[in-house]
Amino acid sequence: MAAMLDLTADRMQAVVSLPAGETLDPAAAWDLLGRSGVVAGVRPEAFLALSEPADQDRTVVIAMGVAAQPGRHGWADHRIETGIRTAVDGTIDWHEQRRMVEVDEGRELVTIHPPEPGRPGRDVTGRVLPPPPVSEVDPARIAGDGTRLVDGRVEAAISGVFQKVQGKVAVAGLVPINGDLDLHHGNIDSKFPIRISGDVRTGFVVKSQGTIEVGGAIEDARVSAQGDLIVTGGILPGHQRVKAVGTVSARHIDSRVVKAGRLEVGGTVIHGVLMVTGEVVIRHMLGGTCTCGGSVTVDVLGSPAGLATVVQAGVDPYEQALWKAAVADHDAALAAVAAARQQVNLISRRLRDHAASGVDSGPDRVALAESLRVFEQASLRLHTGEHLVADHAARVAAAPVAATTVTVRAIAHPGVIIGIGPQATYVVREPTRNATFRLFDGQVVMG
C-alpha cells in the first residue's frame, strides 16, 4: 500500500497515511503535497517522522492551516457607577443608598470604543480565511435624553441627575421617584428639583435646592426645599421638620411644625405649628398656632368646642423666635449676675470677719477671685443680652403691619385669639362671621 495524502473537510490539515514498515522520503512527500495542492502550513518535522519506519500503520499531519483570529466588537465603557454601597464592615445603611448620581454638563457618561478587526487565516491550500465581521456600537442605542455624542463619548448635555432608562443613559433636570420614598430609594439630598409620585415614608430625609413635589403624603419624615413644596396629599403627624423657602401647598396638615415662605392649605390644619414669613391661606384651622409675616385668609377659625387657636399676623416668626430666645438668655444672665453678686458679698463679709479675728483667709481670697471672675462674665453676658433684646424687639416692632389683615370668610369661633403685630390681640367672644381684622390705633379691630 502506497503513501496517501488526504485533506480534512475544512482544508485546515494535510494528513499522510503510511502502512507499517513503510517510509516516505522528503522528495516523495513534496511530490504528494504538490499533487494535492498543499502550499501553506507545511511542518518540517513531519518529513523526519515520515522518513523513519514504524511497526504499525500510521498517520502524520504534514501541513496545518492557520485559523482566522476573531476581532472585538465595539463596546461601551460606562463611567458612572450607581447602586447600593456597602460600608467597610459589610453593613448597608438603607436610608443612605445614594442611588442618584448628580452630574454637571459635559461630564463623560460613556466611552464608546471602536471595533478591533481580527486577523485573517489561511488553509493548507493557500486560501485566505477572513475573520468574522465586527460591528460598531450604535450611539443611538446608548445616548438618551439630556446627553450628546462628542468624539466617541456620550456626555451630559445638561446638569442634572444621571439615569438609566430602557438601556440608555440619560440626564434629567429633576430627580424622579416612582412610588414611595422608602428603603428602595433611601434619603435624597439634591441640588435639583425632586418629584415623588407616592408618599415620603417615616424616617427618611428629602432635601432639594429647588422644588419638591410629593404625589402622596408626608409621613414623619424630614423634608426641606429651597424652592416650593407641593404636597398633593397631606402632611401627617410627626416630629420631623417640614420646610420650604418658597410656598408650601398641601391638602391638610395634622399636628406638625411647618415652616414656609408662603402657606396654602386646601383643607384643615389640626393642631399645627405654622411659621410663615409671608401670607397664609387656609380653609379651616382647628387648634394650634400660626405666626406669619403677612396677612391670613381662612374660612373657618377654631371650633365650637373652643380649641385653643392662635393666629398672629404681621410678625416674622423667625425674628420673633430670636427675640424670645434673646429675652430668655437675658433673664438667665440677670439671674446669674444676681447669684454672683450674692456670692461676692458673702465671701467679702467672711473675709472681713476673718481679718478681725486673725484667721487665715487664703482659701477665701481664692474663692473671692473666682466669684469676681464669674460676676464679670455674667455682667458681660447681661450687657450683650440687653443689646440683643433691644435689637430684636426693634426689628419685630418695625415690621410693616398697617396693611396686614386676618380675614375670616366663614366663621371664627369663640376662644380664638387673633394678633396683629407683636403685641395687639383680639379674643373672639362669640361666633363671628365674614369678618376682617386689622390694626387701628394700636388695637386689633374688626371691620
WOURWO-V121708 format. One record per residue. N is the residue number from 0. OMEGA is omega in whole degrees, 0 to 359 (NA if undefined). NEAR is the number of other C-alpha atoms within 8 Angstrom. Layout:
N	OMEGA	NEAR
N	OMEGA	NEAR
This chain:
0	182	4
1	177	5
2	179	9
3	177	8
4	180	11
5	173	7
6	174	10
7	184	9
8	181	5
9	179	7
10	179	11
11	177	13
12	170	14
13	188	15
14	177	13
15	177	12
16	181	11
17	175	13
18	179	11
19	178	10
20	182	9
21	174	8
22	180	9
23	182	11
24	184	9
25	181	8
26	180	6
27	178	8
28	179	10
29	178	8
30	177	8
31	181	10
32	182	11
33	181	9
34	180	7
35	178	7
36	180	7
37	183	12
38	185	10
39	174	12
40	181	10
41	184	9
42	181	10
43	183	7
44	179	6
45	179	10
46	179	13
47	180	8
48	182	8
49	182	11
50	180	10
51	182	8
52	178	9
53	184	9
54	183	6
55	176	7
56	184	10
57	174	9
58	181	8
59	176	10
60	184	11
61	179	13
62	179	13
63	176	14
64	178	13
65	181	9
66	175	10
67	180	13
68	181	9
69	176	9
70	181	13
71	176	9
72	173	11
73	183	13
74	182	10
75	180	9
76	183	8
77	186	8
78	183	8
79	178	7
80	176	5
81	178	8
82	183	7
83	180	8
84	182	7
85	179	9
86	181	7
87	182	5
88	176	5
89	181	6
90	179	7
91	172	9
92	186	7
93	177	8
94	184	10
95	184	8
96	181	13
97	177	13
98	183	9
99	179	10
100	179	10
101	182	9
102	175	11
103	176	9
104	181	10
105	180	8
106	178	8
107	182	10
108	182	12
109	171	12
110	180	12
111	181	13
112	178	10
113	179	9
114	177	12
115	184	9
116	178	10
117	179	12
118	180	10
119	176	11
120	180	13
121	176	14
122	188	18
123	177	17
124	178	10
125	179	9
126	180	7
127	179	8
128	182	10
129	177	8
130	177	13
131	180	8
132	176	7
133	184	11
134	176	7
135	174	9
136	176	11
137	182	6
138	181	9
139	179	6
140	182	8
141	186	9
142	179	13
143	181	12
144	177	8
145	179	10
146	177	14
147	181	9
148	182	10
149	174	7
150	175	4
151	176	8
152	175	11
153	181	15
154	180	14
155	177	17
156	178	10
157	170	12
158	182	12
159	184	13
160	180	14
161	179	12
162	167	10
163	185	8
164	179	8
165	176	4
166	180	7
167	172	10
168	182	14
169	175	14
170	181	17
171	179	13
172	175	10
173	180	10
174	180	12
175	176	7
176	179	11
177	182	7
178	183	8
179	169	11
180	185	15
181	183	10
182	178	7
183	183	6
184	184	11
185	180	14
186	179	12
187	175	10
188	189	8
189	174	11
190	181	7
191	176	13
192	182	13
193	177	14
194	182	12
195	184	17
196	181	12
197	182	12
198	168	14
199	190	15
200	183	12
201	174	8
202	183	7
203	184	13
204	176	10
205	178	11
206	177	10
207	173	16
208	176	11
209	182	12
210	174	14
211	175	14
212	180	12
213	181	17
214	179	12
215	182	13
216	173	14
217	175	15
218	181	12
219	182	12
220	179	16
221	183	11
222	183	11
223	180	11
224	173	16
225	174	11
226	179	13
227	172	13
228	183	15
229	184	12
230	180	16
231	176	12
232	183	12
233	173	13
234	190	14
235	182	12
236	179	10
237	182	9
238	182	7
239	184	9
240	170	11
241	189	11
242	172	12
243	176	15
244	177	10
245	183	12
246	169	14
247	179	15
248	182	12
249	178	14
250	178	13
251	178	12
252	183	15
253	171	13
254	184	12
255	172	13
256	181	12
257	179	11
258	185	11
259	171	15
260	175	13
261	184	12
262	175	14
263	179	11
264	183	14
265	181	10
266	187	9
267	169	14
268	182	15
269	176	11
270	178	11
271	171	15
272	188	11
273	179	11
274	189	13
275	180	17
276	181	14
277	185	12
278	180	13
279	175	13
280	184	10
281	176	16
282	182	11
283	176	12
284	186	14
285	181	13
286	177	14
287	183	12
288	175	12
289	176	13
290	185	13
291	181	19
292	181	14
293	180	12
294	181	13
295	173	13
296	184	11
297	177	15
298	183	11
299	182	13
300	181	14
301	181	17
302	177	11
303	180	7
304	177	4
305	177	10
306	182	11
307	181	9
308	185	14
309	175	12
310	178	11
311	183	13
312	177	18
313	180	15
314	175	17
315	185	13
316	181	12
317	176	8
318	178	11
319	178	11
320	177	8
321	179	9
322	180	13
323	178	8
324	178	8
325	178	12
326	180	10
327	179	8
328	178	9
329	180	13
330	178	8
331	178	8
332	178	13
333	178	11
334	180	8
335	177	10
336	180	12
337	180	8
338	180	8
339	179	13
340	179	9
341	180	8
342	178	9
343	180	11
344	181	8
345	182	8
346	179	11
347	178	9
348	181	8
349	178	9
350	179	11
351	179	8
352	180	8
353	179	11
354	181	10
355	183	7
356	178	6
357	180	6
358	178	7
359	184	6
360	180	9
361	180	6
362	180	6
363	179	10
364	176	9
365	179	8
366	179	9
367	179	11
368	179	8
369	180	8
370	178	11
371	178	10
372	178	8
373	179	9
374	180	12
375	180	8
376	180	8
377	179	13
378	177	11
379	178	8
380	179	10
381	181	12
382	178	8
383	180	8
384	179	13
385	179	9
386	179	8
387	179	10
388	181	12
389	181	8
390	181	8
391	178	13
392	179	9
393	179	8
394	178	9
395	182	14
396	183	8
397	181	6
398	180	11
399	184	7
400	183	9
401	182	6
402	182	6
403	180	13
404	168	12
405	184	13
406	177	11
407	187	15
408	178	11
409	184	9
410	170	13
411	184	14
412	178	16
413	180	14
414	178	12
415	177	16
416	180	11
417	178	14
418	174	14
419	188	17
420	188	13
421	189	9
422	188	6
423	180	11
424	178	10
425	179	9
426	179	9
427	184	13
428	183	7
429	180	6
430	184	9
431	185	10
432	173	9
433	185	9
434	174	11
435	181	10
436	179	11
437	181	14
438	178	14
439	178	7
440	176	4
441	182	6
442	173	8
443	182	14
444	178	9
445	180	7
446	NA	6
